[in-house]
Amino acid sequence: MKGIGRHAHSDASFRISTMARARCATRLLEVIASNVLCVIMWSMALLIWSGGATALANCPGGCSCNDDTLVVLCEESRLDVLPIALNPSIQRLIIRNNKIKTIDASLQFYTELQHLDLSQNHLVNIPPKSFSFQKKLQELHLNHNKLSSVSNATFQGLNSLTVLNLKHNFLEELTNGVFTTLPRLEELNLGQNRISRIDPKAFSGLSALRILYLDDNQLSSVPTTSFTLLGSLAELHVGLNAFSYLPDDAFAGLNRLAVLDLNGAGLSNISEYAFRGLPGLRSLNLFGNRLTAVPTEQLSSLTRLEELYLGQNDFIALEIHSFKGLKNLRLIDITGATQLERTSKGTFEDNLNLETIVLSNNKKLSVIEEGSMLGLPKLRHLSLRDNAIIALSETTFIGKELRQLDLTDNPIFCDCQLLWLRELLNDKSNFTQIQCASPENLKDKYLRTLNADDLGCVLHDSRQQTIICIIVVACVASVATLVLVLYRYRKSMQEKLKDYKWNKGRKNLDYHKPISTEEDCIVRGIHPSHYPAPPPHASGLRPIPVTEL
């Protein structure tokens, strides 16, 4: 019995050990099967490496592989997976506009990559830790794909990454700490997505970030609390959202911001202190909003602002001191403001450093008041293209200091009042041509080619006009002086005039007094013999005999 028991126990032990060995073999086969792809890829990589590290083996069809620059370019090559047989030493891999749907394990062989471009593919998701072997990667372009979400595990291992482009995907939100594994990131492009929510700590860990694109998303308000973590940010692009309103301190914490782009953000109202806390802002883009007036007070605190874009808004006029406080402004661009009708005298008188003014494509802008652009000693470039300007006064601006002047596509009325402009065009060969829209006899003719007669000027020579003006002024001055002298000495002149009249009256009386006596004749020195004798019948008087004395 004991023998039988020992035999049975031995058989059982044998069966158990056999089953154990079978299970081990099965697990080994499973492990081998699960890693067969990796084994094959590693084997191929070793074969390639053994043939020479610098040799770019098996370049896929439609790709360009350069042995010297270590650059592989596969554009529109119809690839649906990442190529596996490339040289592990490549530094730039550009697989743009293909059909790749995911990032597989083949990427781990290219550990020397510094630039990876997978834009315009069909990427739907990125497995976690897909980039864990790309320690040297500096630029990653995943734009124009179909990514709907990313997490902090997505970019794990990219410790050297400085540029991440996720533009034009399907991202809907940014979760807490999604970019914490990117400590050296300097530029992040999240534009043209569907982002409607940003966690307050979404940008934590991005202490080196300098450029952020959040434009063309679905944000209904400025994510101010999220921005407070970006103390090094220099450029922020948040246009083409649906803000409608900027509250006070909308960009608090962005003390180093130099460029703020709010193009098409849907703004109709800006709080008085919306831009507070931006002491170094140099460029502000408010193009394409719904502002009904220039936000003068809101802008006045931006004393270091150099560039301002205000086109495609709804204000009607540029009033005096519209840009007060902006003493360092060098460029202002107001293009496509469909309601703008006029610019007032003194509009830019607070902006003495202006170098470029662009007022173009404003279909109702017909009035440029005299002196609108006077007193700008640094103005060099002026564009008034495609407006409704009919006439310009000579005192609108100082044309001799301009380097560029564009007045094309305006309904200019050419008459003698534009003679100054014709002379300016002839002096400045780099100014654009100006065509007359009216009168009918000058329509479509270039102002530069017309003379004074064509413009209907009476005085042809400007020097003649100057001389005549001087003569007229001199005559007026002389008359005024004479009137003043007469007024000052009026009493003495009246007395002299009275004396003159009295003396003249006495002389007249003496002349008409009759000479009736001989003594009068003697007194007057007339000899009696020379005096005519009266006729005998006169008055019945007898003639008096004359005796000699």
C-alpha positions as CSV (number, residue, x, y, z in Angstrom):
1,M,0.0,0.0,0.0
2,K,2.8,2.3,0.9
3,G,4.5,1.5,-2.4
4,I,1.3,2.2,-4.2
5,G,0.9,5.5,-2.3
6,R,4.5,6.6,-3.1
7,H,3.9,5.7,-6.7
8,A,0.7,7.8,-6.9
9,H,2.4,10.7,-5.1
10,S,5.2,10.5,-7.6
11,D,2.8,10.6,-10.5
12,A,1.0,13.5,-9.1
13,S,4.2,15.5,-8.6
14,F,5.2,14.7,-12.1
15,R,1.9,15.9,-13.5
16,I,2.1,19.2,-11.4
17,S,5.7,19.9,-12.5
18,T,4.7,19.2,-16.1
19,M,1.8,21.6,-15.9
20,A,4.0,24.2,-14.3
21,R,6.5,23.8,-17.1
22,A,3.7,24.1,-19.6
23,R,2.4,27.3,-18.0
24,C,5.9,28.8,-17.9
25,A,6.4,27.9,-21.6
26,T,3.0,29.4,-22.5
27,R,3.8,32.7,-20.6
28,L,7.2,32.8,-22.3
29,L,5.6,32.4,-25.7
30,E,3.1,35.1,-24.8
31,V,5.9,37.5,-23.8
32,I,7.8,36.6,-27.0
33,A,4.7,37.1,-29.1
34,S,3.8,40.4,-27.4
35,N,7.3,41.7,-28.0
36,V,8.0,40.2,-31.4
37,L,7.4,43.5,-33.1
38,C,9.9,45.2,-30.8
39,V,12.4,42.4,-31.3
40,I,12.0,42.7,-35.1
41,M,12.4,46.5,-35.0
42,W,15.4,46.3,-32.7
43,S,17.0,43.7,-35.0
44,M,16.4,45.9,-38.0
45,A,17.8,48.8,-36.2
46,L,20.9,46.9,-35.2
47,L,21.4,45.7,-38.8
48,I,21.1,49.3,-40.0
49,W,23.5,50.5,-37.3
50,S,26.0,47.8,-38.1
51,G,26.0,49.1,-41.7
52,G,27.1,52.6,-40.5
53,A,25.6,55.1,-38.2
54,T,25.5,57.9,-40.8
55,A,23.9,55.8,-43.6
56,L,20.2,56.6,-44.1
57,A,18.9,53.2,-45.0
58,N,15.7,52.3,-46.9
59,C,14.4,55.7,-47.6
60,P,10.6,55.3,-48.2
61,G,9.1,56.1,-51.5
62,G,8.2,59.7,-51.9
63,C,10.6,60.8,-49.2
64,S,13.9,62.7,-49.3
65,C,16.7,61.5,-47.1
66,N,19.9,63.5,-46.8
67,D,23.0,61.8,-45.5
68,D,24.8,65.0,-44.8
69,T,22.2,67.1,-43.0
70,L,20.4,64.1,-41.4
71,V,17.1,65.4,-42.5
72,V,14.2,63.2,-43.7
73,L,11.3,64.9,-45.6
74,C,8.2,62.9,-46.4
75,E,5.5,65.3,-47.7
76,E,2.4,63.9,-49.4
77,S,4.0,60.5,-49.5
78,R,0.8,58.6,-48.6
79,L,2.4,57.1,-45.4
80,D,0.0,55.6,-42.9
81,V,2.6,54.6,-40.3
82,L,5.9,56.1,-39.2
83,P,8.8,54.7,-41.2
84,I,10.9,52.3,-39.1
85,A,14.1,51.7,-41.2
86,L,15.6,55.2,-41.1
87,N,18.9,56.0,-39.6
88,P,18.6,56.4,-35.8
89,S,20.9,59.5,-36.1
90,I,18.4,61.6,-38.0
91,Q,17.8,65.0,-36.4
92,R,14.9,66.4,-38.4
93,L,12.0,64.3,-39.4
94,I,9.2,66.0,-41.4
95,I,6.3,63.8,-42.2
96,R,3.8,66.4,-43.3
97,N,0.5,65.9,-45.1
98,N,0.2,62.1,-44.9
99,K,-2.3,59.7,-43.5
100,I,-0.8,58.7,-40.1
101,K,-3.4,58.1,-37.5
102,T,-1.3,57.3,-34.4
103,I,2.3,57.4,-33.1
104,D,3.6,53.9,-32.7
105,A,6.7,52.4,-31.0
106,S,8.9,53.0,-34.0
107,L,9.5,56.6,-32.8
108,Q,11.6,55.4,-29.9
109,F,14.5,54.5,-32.3
110,Y,15.1,58.1,-33.2
111,T,16.6,59.4,-30.0
112,E,18.6,62.1,-31.7
113,L,15.6,64.0,-33.0
114,Q,15.6,67.7,-32.5
115,H,12.7,68.6,-34.9
116,L,9.6,66.5,-35.5
117,D,6.8,67.7,-37.8
118,L,3.7,65.5,-38.0
119,S,1.3,68.2,-39.2
120,Q,-1.6,67.7,-41.6
121,N,-2.0,64.0,-40.8
122,H,-5.0,62.1,-39.4
123,L,-3.7,61.8,-35.8
124,V,-6.7,61.0,-33.5
125,N,-4.8,60.3,-30.3
126,I,-1.3,60.1,-28.9
127,P,-0.6,57.1,-26.6
128,P,1.0,58.1,-23.2
129,K,4.7,58.3,-23.1
130,S,5.0,58.2,-26.9
131,F,7.8,60.7,-26.7
132,S,9.6,59.4,-23.7
133,F,12.8,58.7,-25.7
134,Q,13.0,62.1,-27.4
135,K,15.1,63.8,-24.7
136,K,16.7,66.1,-27.3
137,L,13.5,67.1,-29.2
138,Q,13.1,70.9,-29.3
139,E,10.3,71.4,-31.8
140,L,7.1,69.3,-32.1
141,H,4.5,70.2,-34.7
142,L,1.2,68.4,-34.4
143,N,-1.0,71.1,-36.0
144,H,-3.8,70.3,-38.4
145,N,-4.7,66.9,-37.0
146,K,-7.8,65.5,-35.2
147,L,-6.6,65.4,-31.6
148,S,-9.4,65.9,-29.1
149,S,-7.5,65.7,-25.9
150,V,-4.0,65.7,-24.4
151,S,-2.7,65.1,-20.9
152,N,0.5,65.6,-18.9
153,A,1.4,62.0,-19.8
154,T,1.2,62.8,-23.5
155,F,4.3,64.9,-23.5
156,Q,6.3,63.0,-20.8
157,G,10.0,62.9,-21.6
158,L,10.1,66.2,-23.6
159,N,12.3,68.0,-21.2
160,S,14.1,70.0,-23.9
161,L,11.0,71.0,-25.9
162,T,10.8,74.7,-26.6
163,V,8.1,74.8,-29.3
164,L,4.8,72.9,-29.3
165,N,2.3,73.5,-32.1
166,L,-1.2,72.1,-31.5
167,K,-3.0,74.5,-33.8
168,H,-6.2,73.4,-35.7
169,N,-7.2,70.3,-33.7
170,F,-10.3,69.4,-31.8
171,L,-9.2,70.2,-28.2
172,E,-12.1,71.3,-26.0
173,E,-10.4,72.0,-22.6
174,L,-7.1,72.4,-20.9
175,T,-6.9,70.4,-17.6
176,N,-4.9,71.0,-14.5
177,G,-1.2,70.7,-15.1
178,V,-1.5,69.4,-18.6
179,F,1.9,71.0,-19.6
180,T,3.9,70.4,-16.4
181,T,6.3,68.1,-18.1
182,L,7.5,70.9,-20.4
183,P,9.7,73.0,-18.2
184,R,11.6,74.7,-21.1
185,L,8.6,75.4,-23.4
186,E,8.8,78.9,-24.8
187,E,6.1,78.9,-27.5
188,L,2.7,77.2,-27.3
189,N,0.2,77.4,-30.1
190,L,-3.4,76.3,-29.2
191,G,-5.2,78.4,-31.8
192,Q,-8.1,77.2,-34.0
193,N,-9.4,74.6,-31.5
194,R,-12.6,74.3,-29.6
195,I,-11.4,75.3,-26.2
196,S,-14.1,76.7,-24.0
197,R,-12.7,75.9,-20.6
198,I,-9.2,76.4,-19.1
199,D,-8.4,75.2,-15.6
200,P,-6.8,77.9,-13.4
201,K,-3.7,75.7,-13.1
202,A,-3.6,74.5,-16.7
203,F,-0.4,76.5,-17.4
204,S,1.4,75.5,-14.2
205,G,5.1,74.6,-14.8
206,L,5.4,76.8,-17.9
207,S,7.8,79.3,-16.2
208,A,9.7,79.8,-19.5
209,L,6.7,80.4,-21.8
210,R,7.0,83.6,-23.8
211,I,4.5,83.2,-26.6
212,L,0.9,81.8,-26.3
213,Y,-1.7,81.5,-29.0
214,L,-5.3,81.0,-27.8
215,D,-7.0,82.7,-30.8
216,D,-10.0,81.3,-32.7
217,N,-11.4,79.2,-29.8
218,Q,-14.7,79.4,-27.9
219,L,-13.7,81.3,-24.8
220,S,-16.5,83.6,-23.5
221,S,-14.3,85.5,-21.1
222,V,-10.6,86.2,-20.6
223,P,-9.1,83.4,-18.4
224,T,-7.4,85.9,-16.1
225,T,-6.7,83.4,-13.3
226,S,-4.9,81.1,-15.7
227,F,-2.7,83.9,-17.0
228,T,-1.4,84.7,-13.5
229,L,1.0,81.7,-13.7
230,L,2.7,83.1,-16.9
231,G,4.9,85.8,-15.5
232,S,7.4,85.5,-18.4
233,L,4.9,85.8,-21.1
234,A,5.8,88.4,-23.8
235,E,3.1,87.7,-26.5
236,L,-0.5,86.8,-26.0
237,H,-2.9,86.1,-28.9
238,V,-6.5,85.7,-27.8
239,G,-8.5,87.1,-30.7
240,L,-11.4,85.5,-32.5
241,N,-13.1,84.5,-29.3
242,A,-16.4,85.8,-27.9
243,F,-15.4,88.1,-25.0
244,S,-17.6,91.1,-25.7
245,Y,-16.3,92.8,-22.6
246,L,-12.9,93.4,-21.0
247,P,-13.2,93.8,-17.2
248,D,-10.7,95.7,-15.0
249,D,-7.3,94.0,-14.7
250,A,-8.2,91.5,-17.4
251,F,-4.5,90.7,-17.9
252,A,-3.3,90.9,-14.3
253,G,0.0,89.2,-13.7
254,L,1.4,89.6,-17.2
255,N,3.9,92.3,-16.2
256,R,6.3,91.5,-19.1
257,L,3.7,91.4,-21.8
258,A,4.8,93.3,-24.9
259,V,2.3,92.1,-27.6
260,L,-1.4,91.7,-27.0
261,D,-3.6,90.6,-29.9
262,L,-7.3,90.9,-29.5
263,N,-8.2,90.8,-33.2
264,G,-11.8,89.9,-33.7
265,A,-12.4,89.1,-30.0
266,G,-16.0,90.4,-30.2
267,L,-15.3,93.4,-27.9
268,S,-18.0,96.1,-27.7
269,N,-17.1,97.4,-24.2
270,I,-13.7,97.9,-22.5
271,S,-13.5,98.8,-18.8
272,E,-11.5,101.9,-17.9
273,Y,-8.8,99.8,-16.2
274,A,-8.8,96.8,-18.5
275,F,-5.2,97.3,-19.5
276,R,-3.9,98.1,-16.0
277,G,-0.8,96.2,-15.1
278,L,0.7,96.2,-18.6
279,P,3.6,98.7,-18.2
280,G,5.7,97.3,-21.0
281,L,3.0,96.8,-23.7
282,R,4.4,97.8,-27.1
283,S,1.8,96.5,-29.6
284,L,-2.0,96.3,-29.2
285,N,-4.3,94.8,-31.8
286,L,-8.0,95.8,-31.4
287,F,-8.7,95.2,-35.1
288,G,-12.1,93.7,-36.0
289,N,-14.2,94.4,-32.9
290,R,-17.4,96.4,-32.3
291,L,-16.1,99.5,-30.6
292,T,-18.3,102.6,-31.3
293,A,-15.6,105.0,-30.1
294,V,-11.9,105.1,-29.8
295,P,-11.1,103.9,-26.2
296,T,-9.1,107.0,-25.4
297,E,-9.2,106.8,-21.6
298,Q,-8.6,103.0,-21.6
299,L,-5.5,103.4,-23.8
300,S,-4.0,106.4,-22.0
301,S,-2.2,104.3,-19.4
302,L,-0.2,102.5,-22.1
303,T,2.6,105.0,-22.2
304,R,5.1,102.7,-23.9
305,L,2.8,101.6,-26.7
306,E,4.4,101.8,-30.1
307,E,1.9,100.1,-32.4
308,L,-1.9,100.3,-32.4
309,Y,-4.3,98.6,-34.8
310,L,-7.9,99.8,-34.7
311,G,-9.4,98.9,-38.0
312,Q,-12.8,97.3,-38.7
313,N,-14.5,99.0,-35.7
314,D,-17.7,101.1,-35.7
315,F,-16.5,104.6,-34.6
316,I,-17.6,107.5,-36.9
317,A,-14.8,110.1,-36.2
318,L,-11.3,110.5,-34.9
319,E,-11.7,113.4,-32.5
320,I,-9.1,115.8,-31.1
321,H,-6.8,114.1,-28.6
322,S,-8.1,110.6,-29.5
323,F,-4.8,109.1,-28.6
324,K,-3.6,111.2,-25.7
325,G,-1.0,109.7,-23.4
326,L,0.5,107.6,-26.2
327,K,3.6,109.7,-26.5
328,N,5.7,106.8,-27.8
329,L,3.2,105.7,-30.5
330,R,5.1,105.1,-33.8
331,L,2.5,103.4,-35.9
332,I,-1.3,103.6,-36.1
333,D,-3.4,101.5,-38.5
334,I,-7.1,102.1,-39.0
335,T,-8.1,100.0,-42.0
336,G,-11.6,99.0,-43.0
337,A,-13.5,101.1,-40.5
338,T,-16.8,101.1,-42.5
339,Q,-18.4,103.9,-40.4
340,L,-15.4,106.3,-40.2
341,E,-16.3,109.6,-41.9
342,R,-13.7,112.2,-40.7
343,T,-10.5,113.0,-38.9
344,S,-10.5,116.2,-36.8
345,K,-7.9,118.8,-36.4
346,G,-5.5,117.8,-33.6
347,T,-6.3,114.1,-33.8
348,F,-2.7,113.1,-33.5
349,E,-1.2,116.2,-31.8
350,D,-0.3,114.2,-28.7
351,N,1.7,111.6,-30.7
352,L,4.8,113.5,-31.8
353,N,6.8,110.3,-32.4
354,L,4.4,108.9,-35.1
355,E,6.3,107.6,-38.1
356,T,3.5,105.7,-39.9
357,I,-0.2,106.5,-40.3
358,V,-2.5,104.1,-42.2
359,L,-6.0,105.2,-42.9
360,S,-7.0,102.9,-45.7
361,N,-10.1,101.2,-47.1
362,N,-12.5,103.4,-45.1
363,K,-15.3,103.8,-47.6
364,K,-17.0,106.8,-45.9
365,L,-13.9,108.7,-44.9
366,S,-14.2,111.9,-47.0
367,V,-13.1,114.7,-44.6
368,I,-9.5,115.1,-43.5
369,E,-9.6,118.4,-41.7
370,E,-6.9,121.0,-42.0
371,G,-4.1,120.4,-39.6
372,S,-5.1,116.8,-38.9
373,M,-1.6,115.6,-39.4
374,L,0.5,118.8,-38.8
375,G,3.1,119.0,-36.1
376,L,4.4,115.4,-36.6
377,P,8.1,115.9,-37.3
378,K,8.8,112.2,-37.6
379,L,6.0,111.2,-40.0
380,R,7.5,109.4,-42.9
381,H,4.8,107.0,-44.2
382,L,1.2,108.1,-44.9
383,S,-1.4,105.9,-46.5
384,L,-4.8,107.3,-47.4
385,R,-5.6,104.6,-49.9
386,D,-9.1,103.6,-51.0
387,N,-11.2,106.1,-49.0
388,A,-13.8,108.7,-50.1
389,I,-11.5,111.7,-50.2
390,I,-12.4,114.3,-52.7
391,A,-10.0,117.2,-51.8
392,L,-7.1,117.8,-49.5
393,S,-5.9,121.1,-48.0
394,E,-2.2,122.1,-48.3
395,T,-2.2,122.4,-44.5
396,T,-3.3,118.8,-43.8
397,F,0.3,117.6,-43.5
398,I,3.8,118.6,-44.3
399,G,4.5,116.6,-47.4
400,K,8.2,117.4,-47.9
401,E,9.2,115.2,-45.0
402,L,7.2,112.2,-46.2
403,R,9.0,109.3,-47.8
404,Q,5.8,107.4,-48.9
405,L,2.4,108.8,-49.7
406,D,-0.4,106.7,-51.0
407,L,-3.6,108.4,-52.2
408,T,-4.7,105.9,-54.8
409,D,-8.3,104.8,-55.3
410,N,-9.9,108.0,-54.0
411,P,-12.5,110.1,-55.9
412,I,-10.1,113.1,-56.2
413,F,-11.5,116.3,-57.7
414,C,-8.7,117.9,-59.6
415,D,-8.7,121.7,-59.6
416,C,-6.3,124.6,-58.7
417,Q,-6.5,123.7,-55.0
418,L,-4.4,120.6,-55.7
419,L,-1.7,122.5,-57.5
420,W,0.5,122.1,-54.3
421,L,-0.1,118.3,-54.4
422,R,0.9,118.1,-58.1
423,E,4.2,119.9,-57.3
424,L,4.8,117.6,-54.3
425,L,4.3,114.6,-56.5
426,N,6.8,115.9,-59.0
427,D,9.3,116.5,-56.2
428,K,8.8,113.0,-54.7
429,S,9.2,110.3,-57.4
430,N,8.4,107.5,-54.9
431,F,4.9,108.8,-54.2
432,T,2.1,106.8,-55.7
433,Q,0.2,108.0,-58.7
434,I,-3.0,109.9,-58.2
435,Q,-5.8,109.7,-60.7
436,C,-8.5,112.4,-61.1
437,A,-12.1,111.2,-60.7
438,S,-13.5,114.6,-61.7
439,P,-14.2,117.0,-63.4
440,E,-15.2,115.1,-66.5
441,N,-12.5,116.5,-68.7
442,L,-9.7,115.3,-66.3
443,K,-11.2,112.0,-65.4
444,D,-8.7,109.1,-65.2
445,K,-5.8,111.5,-65.8
446,Y,-2.8,111.4,-63.5
447,L,-2.4,114.5,-61.4
448,R,1.3,114.4,-61.9
449,T,0.9,115.0,-65.6
450,L,-1.3,118.0,-65.4
451,N,-0.2,121.6,-65.5
452,A,-1.6,124.8,-63.9
453,D,-3.8,125.5,-67.0
454,D,-5.3,122.0,-66.8
455,L,-6.2,122.6,-63.2
456,G,-7.8,126.0,-64.0
457,C,-5.3,128.1,-62.2
458,V,-5.3,131.9,-63.1
459,L,-1.8,132.5,-61.8
460,H,0.6,130.0,-63.3
461,D,3.8,130.8,-61.5
462,S,3.9,130.4,-57.7
463,R,6.6,133.1,-57.6
464,Q,4.2,135.6,-59.2
465,Q,1.6,134.7,-56.7
466,T,4.1,135.4,-53.9
467,I,5.1,138.7,-55.4
468,I,1.5,139.8,-55.8
469,C,0.7,138.8,-52.3
470,I,3.6,140.8,-51.0
471,I,2.5,143.9,-53.0
472,V,-1.0,143.6,-51.7
473,V,0.1,143.2,-48.1
474,A,2.4,146.3,-48.5
475,C,-0.4,148.4,-49.9
476,V,-2.7,147.4,-47.1
477,A,0.0,148.2,-44.5
478,S,0.6,151.6,-46.1
479,V,-3.0,152.5,-46.1
480,A,-3.3,151.4,-42.5
481,T,-0.3,153.5,-41.5
482,L,-1.7,156.6,-43.3
483,V,-5.1,156.2,-41.5
484,L,-3.3,155.9,-38.2
485,V,-1.2,159.1,-38.8
486,L,-4.3,161.0,-39.9
487,Y,-6.2,159.9,-36.8
488,R,-3.3,160.8,-34.5
489,Y,-2.8,164.3,-35.8
490,R,-6.4,165.1,-36.7
491,K,-6.7,168.2,-34.4
492,S,-3.7,170.0,-35.8
493,M,-4.7,169.2,-39.3
494,Q,-8.2,170.5,-38.7
495,E,-6.7,173.8,-37.4
496,K,-4.4,174.1,-40.5
497,L,-7.3,173.4,-42.7
498,K,-9.3,176.2,-41.1
499,D,-6.4,178.7,-41.5
500,Y,-6.1,177.7,-45.1
501,K,-9.7,178.3,-45.8
502,W,-9.8,181.7,-44.0
503,N,-6.7,183.0,-45.9
504,K,-8.1,181.9,-49.1
505,G,-11.3,183.7,-48.4
506,R,-9.5,187.0,-47.7
507,K,-7.6,186.8,-50.9
508,N,-10.8,186.3,-52.8
509,L,-12.4,189.3,-51.1
510,D,-9.4,191.5,-52.0
511,Y,-9.5,190.4,-55.6
512,H,-13.2,191.3,-56.0
513,K,-13.0,194.8,-54.2
514,P,-13.7,197.7,-56.7
515,I,-11.0,200.3,-57.3
516,S,-12.9,203.7,-57.0
517,T,-10.3,206.3,-56.0
518,E,-7.2,207.5,-57.4
519,E,-5.4,206.7,-54.2
520,D,-6.3,203.1,-54.6
521,C,-4.7,203.2,-58.0
522,I,-1.6,204.7,-56.6
523,V,-1.6,202.3,-53.7
524,R,-1.9,199.4,-56.1
525,G,0.8,200.9,-58.3
526,I,-1.5,201.7,-61.2
527,H,-1.1,205.1,-62.9
528,P,-4.4,206.9,-63.4
529,S,-3.7,207.3,-67.1
530,H,-3.9,203.5,-67.3
531,Y,-7.2,203.3,-65.7
532,P,-10.0,203.1,-68.2
533,A,-12.4,206.1,-68.3
534,P,-16.0,205.4,-67.8
535,P,-18.3,206.1,-70.8
536,P,-19.8,209.6,-71.0
537,H,-23.3,208.4,-70.4
538,A,-22.5,206.2,-67.5
539,S,-24.5,207.2,-64.4
540,G,-24.8,210.9,-65.7
541,L,-21.6,211.8,-64.0
542,R,-19.3,214.4,-65.4
543,P,-15.8,213.5,-66.0
544,I,-13.4,214.8,-63.3
545,P,-10.5,216.6,-64.8
546,V,-7.2,215.2,-64.0
547,T,-4.5,217.7,-63.1
548,E,-1.0,216.9,-62.7
549,L,0.5,217.1,-59.3
